[in-house]
Amino acid sequence: MSEKPRSIYILTLLWLALAALFTLWAGYAVSIMIQIPGWEEDLTRPIVSVLYFGYLMAAIAWFVFSAIFTIFAYGTLKKETWVWTTGIIISTIYLAIFALMIASFMVNSILYRTVFSVLGLVTVVLALIIDLGIIFYLTRPKTKIYFDQLPE
């Protein structure tokens, strides 16, 4: 049995880093949800309900994606061949999503200069860098050979 290339361990850590970042985003959404009932004094009830539903859906989505990236990390270590193809597809999709999120947070940071805007921008840039790292390591020849995408 051949030893795993170092790129596989790095790739696994990148998947786990992205999962951790998404877990933090989900935790933040939950913390905001806890505060929303106190906002009824300043906002009308329908808006509070929409905000609550939006943050609930965001928290669920972030937790689900965090679990998916954890599965990708496990699949990488176990040499599951679906990880390479699916990883390339999902990482490419996330490049576009993160680019849109960066644009949104940049505008928000310039207009409002709140802690939320600046920290959001920083974490999305970090997520984009991690995603670029994932794509970089998925496309390395040793990684492709490991996942049986190239002949040895």
Accessible surface in RSA format (square Angstrom, percent):
REM  Atomic radii and reference values for relative SASA: ProtOr
REM  Chains: A
REM  Algorithm: Lee & Richards
REM  Probe-radius: 1.40
REM  Slices: 20
REM RES _ NUM      All-atoms   Total-Side   Main-Chain    Non-polar    All polar
REM                ABS   REL    ABS   REL    ABS   REL    ABS   REL    ABS   REL
RES MET A   1   231.51 119.9 140.69  93.1  90.82 216.2 118.48 100.7 113.03 149.8
RES SER A   2   100.91  85.3  74.58  99.5  26.32  60.6  52.62 112.0  48.29  67.7
RES GLU A   3   157.69  90.5 129.45  97.9  28.24  67.2  52.14 100.9 105.55  86.2
RES LYS A   4    54.36  26.5  44.91  27.6   9.45  22.5  10.07   9.1  44.28  47.2
RES PRO A   5    29.29  21.3  17.56  16.0  11.73  42.6  29.29  24.2   0.00   0.0
RES ARG A   6   189.78  79.7 178.78  91.1  11.00  26.2  61.68  84.3 128.10  77.6
RES SER A   7    13.88  11.7  10.63  14.2   3.25   7.5  11.18  23.8   2.70   3.8
RES ILE A   8     0.00   0.0   0.00   0.0   0.00   0.0   0.00   0.0   0.00   0.0
RES TYR A   9   104.24  48.7 103.37  58.8   0.87   2.3  76.99  57.9  27.25  33.6
RES ILE A  10    53.69  30.6  53.42  39.8   0.27   0.6  53.69  38.7   0.00   0.0
RES LEU A  11     0.00   0.0   0.00   0.0   0.00   0.0   0.00   0.0   0.00   0.0
RES THR A  12     9.63   6.8   9.63   9.8   0.00   0.0   9.63  12.9   0.00   0.0
RES LEU A  13   117.40  65.4 113.83  81.4   3.58   9.0 114.13  80.2   3.27   8.8
RES LEU A  14    33.39  18.6  33.36  23.9   0.03   0.1  33.39  23.4   0.00   0.0
RES TRP A  15     0.41   0.2   0.41   0.2   0.00   0.0   0.41   0.2   0.00   0.0
RES LEU A  16    72.18  40.2  68.19  48.8   3.99  10.0  68.43  48.1   3.75  10.1
RES ALA A  17    40.38  37.1  28.56  44.1  11.81  26.9  36.69  51.7   3.68   9.8
RES LEU A  18     0.07   0.0   0.07   0.0   0.00   0.0   0.07   0.0   0.00   0.0
RES ALA A  19     4.99   4.6   4.70   7.3   0.29   0.7   4.99   7.0   0.00   0.0
RES ALA A  20    57.26  52.7  47.94  74.0   9.32  21.2  55.56  78.2   1.70   4.5
RES LEU A  21     9.97   5.6   8.63   6.2   1.34   3.4   9.45   6.6   0.52   1.4
RES PHE A  22     0.00   0.0   0.00   0.0   0.00   0.0   0.00   0.0   0.00   0.0
RES THR A  23    59.12  42.0  57.79  58.6   1.33   3.2  48.72  65.4  10.40  15.7
RES LEU A  24   123.62  68.8 115.72  82.8   7.90  19.8 118.14  83.0   5.47  14.7
RES TRP A  25    32.30  13.0  28.93  14.0   3.37   7.9  27.06  14.4   5.24   8.5
RES ALA A  26     0.00   0.0   0.00   0.0   0.00   0.0   0.00   0.0   0.00   0.0
RES GLY A  27    33.80  41.7   0.00   N/A  33.80  41.7  28.10  77.1   5.71  12.8
RES TYR A  28    97.42  45.5  91.98  52.3   5.44  14.2  79.85  60.0  17.57  21.7
RES ALA A  29     4.42   4.1   4.17   6.4   0.26   0.6   4.42   6.2   0.00   0.0
RES VAL A  30    53.16  35.0  53.16  48.1   0.00   0.0  53.16  46.2   0.00   0.0
RES SER A  31    44.00  37.2  41.09  54.8   2.92   6.7  36.97  78.7   7.03   9.8
RES ILE A  32    18.43  10.5  18.43  13.7   0.00   0.0  18.43  13.3   0.00   0.0
RES MET A  33    20.94  10.8  20.03  13.3   0.91   2.2  20.16  17.1   0.78   1.0
RES ILE A  34   130.62  74.3 110.18  82.1  20.43  49.3 117.14  84.4  13.48  36.6
RES GLN A  35    94.63  52.9  85.08  62.2   9.55  22.7  33.28  70.8  61.35  46.5
RES ILE A  36     0.65   0.4   0.65   0.5   0.00   0.0   0.65   0.5   0.00   0.0
RES PRO A  37    78.97  57.6  67.58  61.6  11.38  41.4  68.97  56.9   9.99  62.1
RES GLY A  38    52.59  64.8   0.00   N/A  52.59  64.8  37.53 103.0  15.06  33.7
RES TRP A  39    75.41  30.3  75.14  36.4   0.27   0.6  59.01  31.5  16.40  26.6
RES GLU A  40    76.83  44.1  62.61  47.4  14.21  33.8  18.89  36.5  57.94  47.3
RES GLU A  41   163.90  94.1 122.75  92.9  41.15  98.0  52.51 101.6 111.40  90.9
RES ASP A  42   123.67  86.6  89.81  89.4  33.86  80.1  29.62  69.7  94.04  93.8
RES LEU A  43    63.92  35.6  53.24  38.1  10.69  26.9  59.00  41.4   4.93  13.3
RES THR A  44    84.78  60.3  77.39  78.5   7.39  17.6  79.56 106.9   5.22   7.9
RES ARG A  45   141.04  59.2 134.54  68.6   6.50  15.5  58.18  79.5  82.86  50.2
RES PRO A  46    91.53  66.7  84.42  77.0   7.11  25.9  91.16  75.3   0.37   2.3
RES ILE A  47    86.45  49.2  85.67  63.8   0.78   1.9  86.45  62.3   0.00   0.0
RES VAL A  48     3.14   2.1   3.14   2.8   0.00   0.0   3.14   2.7   0.00   0.0
RES SER A  49    51.32  43.4  42.07  56.1   9.25  21.3  36.35  77.4  14.97  21.0
RES VAL A  50   105.90  69.7 101.55  91.9   4.35  10.5 104.30  90.6   1.60   4.4
RES LEU A  51    54.77  30.5  52.33  37.4   2.43   6.1  54.70  38.4   0.07   0.2
RES TYR A  52    92.14  43.0  92.14  52.4   0.00   0.0  55.71  41.9  36.43  44.9
RES PHE A  53   123.18  61.6 121.55  75.3   1.63   4.2 123.07  74.6   0.11   0.3
RES GLY A  54    36.23  44.7   0.00   N/A  36.23  44.7  31.27  85.8   4.96  11.1
RES TYR A  55    57.10  26.7  56.18  32.0   0.92   2.4  26.26  19.7  30.85  38.0
RES LEU A  56    61.42  34.2  61.42  43.9   0.00   0.0  61.42  43.1   0.00   0.0
RES MET A  57    80.06  41.5  76.12  50.4   3.93   9.4  46.08  39.2  33.98  45.0
RES ALA A  58    33.85  31.1  26.34  40.6   7.52  17.1  33.36  47.0   0.49   1.3
RES ALA A  59     3.48   3.2   3.48   5.4   0.00   0.0   3.48   4.9   0.00   0.0
RES ILE A  60    83.74  47.7  81.89  61.0   1.85   4.5  83.72  60.3   0.02   0.1
RES ALA A  61    40.49  37.2  35.00  54.0   5.49  12.5  40.38  56.9   0.11   0.3
RES TRP A  62    51.56  20.7  51.56  25.0   0.00   0.0  41.12  21.9  10.43  16.9
RES PHE A  63    94.51  47.3  89.32  55.3   5.19  13.5  89.64  54.3   4.87  13.9
RES VAL A  64    75.73  49.8  72.66  65.8   3.07   7.4  75.68  65.8   0.05   0.1
RES PHE A  65    63.45  31.7  63.45  39.3   0.00   0.0  63.45  38.5   0.00   0.0
RES SER A  66     9.86   8.3   9.86  13.2   0.00   0.0   2.03   4.3   7.83  11.0
RES ALA A  67    52.27  48.1  45.14  69.7   7.13  16.2  51.83  73.0   0.44   1.2
RES ILE A  68    54.45  31.0  54.24  40.4   0.20   0.5  54.45  39.2   0.00   0.0
RES PHE A  69     1.57   0.8   1.57   1.0   0.00   0.0   1.57   1.0   0.00   0.0
RES THR A  70    63.82  45.4  63.26  64.1   0.56   1.3  52.64  70.7  11.17  16.9
RES ILE A  71    98.46  56.0  96.80  72.1   1.66   4.0  98.39  70.8   0.07   0.2
RES PHE A  72     6.08   3.0   6.08   3.8   0.00   0.0   6.08   3.7   0.00   0.0
RES ALA A  73     3.20   2.9   3.08   4.8   0.12   0.3   3.20   4.5   0.00   0.0
RES TYR A  74   137.93  64.4 134.02  76.3   3.91  10.2 103.93  78.1  34.00  41.9
RES GLY A  75     1.20   1.5   0.00   N/A   1.20   1.5   1.20   3.3   0.00   0.0
RES THR A  76     0.00   0.0   0.00   0.0   0.00   0.0   0.00   0.0   0.00   0.0
RES LEU A  77    63.27  35.2  58.32  41.7   4.96  12.5  58.32  41.0   4.96  13.3
RES LYS A  78   117.41  57.3  96.22  59.0  21.19  50.4  42.92  38.6  74.49  79.3
RES LYS A  79    92.36  45.1  81.15  49.8  11.21  26.7  36.76  33.1  55.60  59.2
RES GLU A  80    71.16  40.9  69.19  52.3   1.96   4.7  10.13  19.6  61.02  49.8
RES THR A  81    69.68  49.6  64.76  65.7   4.92  11.7  33.08  44.4  36.59  55.3
RES TRP A  82   102.58  41.2  95.14  46.0   7.44  17.5  91.61  48.8  10.97  17.8
RES VAL A  83     0.00   0.0   0.00   0.0   0.00   0.0   0.00   0.0   0.00   0.0
RES TRP A  84    42.69  17.1  42.69  20.7   0.00   0.0  42.69  22.8   0.00   0.0
RES THR A  85    67.10  47.7  66.30  67.2   0.80   1.9  52.02  69.9  15.08  22.8
RES THR A  86    54.59  38.8  53.96  54.7   0.63   1.5  37.08  49.8  17.51  26.5
RES GLY A  87     0.00   0.0   0.00   N/A   0.00   0.0   0.00   0.0   0.00   0.0
RES ILE A  88    43.04  24.5  43.04  32.1   0.00   0.0  43.04  31.0   0.00   0.0
RES ILE A  89    97.62  55.6  93.38  69.6   4.24  10.2  97.02  69.9   0.60   1.6
RES ILE A  90    27.25  15.5  26.94  20.1   0.31   0.7  27.25  19.6   0.00   0.0
RES SER A  91     2.06   1.7   0.48   0.6   1.58   3.6   1.58   3.4   0.48   0.7
RES THR A  92    74.77  53.2  71.67  72.7   3.10   7.4  60.97  81.9  13.81  20.9
RES ILE A  93    93.94  53.5  89.57  66.7   4.36  10.5  93.88  67.6   0.05   0.1
RES TYR A  94     9.62   4.5   9.62   5.5   0.00   0.0   7.14   5.4   2.48   3.1
RES LEU A  95    47.33  26.4  45.12  32.3   2.20   5.5  45.46  31.9   1.87   5.0
RES ALA A  96    59.73  54.9  50.87  78.5   8.86  20.2  59.19  83.4   0.54   1.4
RES ILE A  97    67.93  38.7  67.32  50.2   0.61   1.5  67.81  48.8   0.12   0.3
RES PHE A  98     0.29   0.1   0.29   0.2   0.00   0.0   0.29   0.2   0.00   0.0
RES ALA A  99    54.43  50.0  45.68  70.5   8.75  19.9  48.81  68.7   5.62  14.9
RES LEU A 100   131.08  73.0 126.23  90.3   4.85  12.2 126.80  89.1   4.28  11.5
RES MET A 101    39.78  20.6  37.18  24.6   2.59   6.2  36.47  31.0   3.31   4.4
RES ILE A 102    26.42  15.0  26.42  19.7   0.00   0.0  26.42  19.0   0.00   0.0
RES ALA A 103    52.07  47.9  47.38  73.1   4.68  10.7  51.78  72.9   0.28   0.7
RES SER A 104    71.43  60.4  58.52  78.1  12.91  29.7  33.54  71.4  37.89  53.1
RES PHE A 105    32.04  16.0  31.95  19.8   0.08   0.2  32.04  19.4   0.00   0.0
RES MET A 106    92.09  47.7  91.08  60.3   1.01   2.4  74.80  63.6  17.29  22.9
RES VAL A 107    88.07  58.0  86.60  78.4   1.47   3.5  88.07  76.5   0.00   0.0
RES ASN A 108    40.96  28.2  39.01  37.7   1.95   4.7   8.96  21.6  32.00  30.9
RES SER A 109    13.86  11.7  11.20  14.9   2.66   6.1  11.39  24.2   2.48   3.5
RES ILE A 110   114.87  65.4 106.32  79.2   8.55  20.6 108.71  78.3   6.17  16.7
RES LEU A 111   120.33  67.0  90.28  64.6  30.06  75.6  92.34  64.9  27.99  75.3
RES TYR A 112   143.33  66.9 122.34  69.6  21.00  54.6  82.85  62.3  60.48  74.6
RES ARG A 113   190.42  80.0 164.70  84.0  25.72  61.2  54.80  74.9 135.62  82.2
RES THR A 114    62.19  44.2  55.73  56.5   6.46  15.4  59.26  79.6   2.93   4.4
RES VAL A 115   111.65  73.5 104.30  94.4   7.35  17.7 107.86  93.7   3.79  10.3
RES PHE A 116    89.55  44.8  80.35  49.8   9.19  23.9  86.42  52.4   3.13   9.0
RES SER A 117     0.75   0.6   0.75   1.0   0.00   0.0   0.00   0.0   0.75   1.1
RES VAL A 118    73.00  48.0  73.00  66.1   0.00   0.0  73.00  63.4   0.00   0.0
RES LEU A 119   103.70  57.8 103.39  74.0   0.31   0.8 103.70  72.8   0.00   0.0
RES GLY A 120    10.75  13.3   0.00   N/A  10.75  13.3   9.98  27.4   0.77   1.7
RES LEU A 121    39.94  22.2  39.94  28.6   0.00   0.0  39.94  28.0   0.00   0.0
RES VAL A 122    84.63  55.7  80.82  73.2   3.81   9.2  83.47  72.5   1.16   3.1
RES THR A 123    34.56  24.6  34.56  35.0   0.00   0.0  32.91  44.2   1.65   2.5
RES VAL A 124     1.13   0.7   1.13   1.0   0.00   0.0   1.13   1.0   0.00   0.0
RES VAL A 125    56.41  37.1  56.41  51.1   0.00   0.0  56.41  49.0   0.00   0.0
RES LEU A 126    85.32  47.5  84.04  60.1   1.28   3.2  85.11  59.8   0.21   0.6
RES ALA A 127     0.00   0.0   0.00   0.0   0.00   0.0   0.00   0.0   0.00   0.0
RES LEU A 128    37.68  21.0  37.68  27.0   0.00   0.0  37.68  26.5   0.00   0.0
RES ILE A 129   104.00  59.2 101.20  75.4   2.80   6.7 101.31  73.0   2.69   7.3
RES ILE A 130    15.88   9.0  14.72  11.0   1.15   2.8  15.88  11.4   0.00   0.0
RES ASP A 131     1.00   0.7   1.00   1.0   0.00   0.0   0.00   0.0   1.00   1.0
RES LEU A 132    87.23  48.6  83.00  59.4   4.24  10.7  83.36  58.5   3.87  10.4
RES GLY A 133    17.27  21.3   0.00   N/A  17.27  21.3  16.50  45.3   0.77   1.7
RES ILE A 134     0.00   0.0   0.00   0.0   0.00   0.0   0.00   0.0   0.00   0.0
RES ILE A 135    34.65  19.7  34.65  25.8   0.00   0.0  34.65  24.9   0.00   0.0
RES PHE A 136   101.38  50.7  96.67  59.9   4.71  12.3 101.17  61.3   0.21   0.6
RES TYR A 137    52.57  24.5  52.57  29.9   0.00   0.0  20.90  15.7  31.67  39.0
RES LEU A 138     0.00   0.0   0.00   0.0   0.00   0.0   0.00   0.0   0.00   0.0
RES THR A 139    46.15  32.8  37.95  38.5   8.20  19.5  33.55  45.1  12.60  19.0
RES ARG A 140    83.71  35.1  83.71  42.7   0.00   0.0  22.43  30.6  61.28  37.1
RES PRO A 141    77.77  56.7  77.71  70.8   0.06   0.2  77.77  64.2   0.00   0.0
RES LYS A 142   141.24  68.9 138.75  85.1   2.49   5.9  82.59  74.3  58.65  62.5
RES THR A 143     0.00   0.0   0.00   0.0   0.00   0.0   0.00   0.0   0.00   0.0
RES LYS A 144    52.93  25.8  52.93  32.5   0.00   0.0   4.59   4.1  48.34  51.5
RES ILE A 145    56.04  31.9  52.74  39.3   3.30   8.0  52.74  38.0   3.30   9.0
RES TYR A 146    20.69   9.7  14.55   8.3   6.14  16.0  20.12  15.1   0.56   0.7
RES PHE A 147     0.00   0.0   0.00   0.0   0.00   0.0   0.00   0.0   0.00   0.0
RES ASP A 148    96.65  67.7  69.58  69.3  27.08  64.0  26.31  61.9  70.34  70.2
RES GLN A 149    65.65  36.7  38.23  27.9  27.42  65.3   6.23  13.3  59.42  45.1
RES LEU A 150    72.60  40.4  64.58  46.2   8.02  20.2  67.21  47.2   5.39  14.5
RES PRO A 151   121.54  88.6  97.80  89.2  23.73  86.3 109.60  90.5  11.94  74.2
RES GLU A 152   186.61 107.1 121.19  91.7  65.42 155.8  55.65 107.6 130.96 106.9
END  Absolute sums over single chains surface
CHAIN  1 A     9216.5       8189.8       1026.7       6869.7       2346.8
END  Absolute sums over all chains
TOTAL          9216.5       8189.8       1026.7       6869.7       2346.8
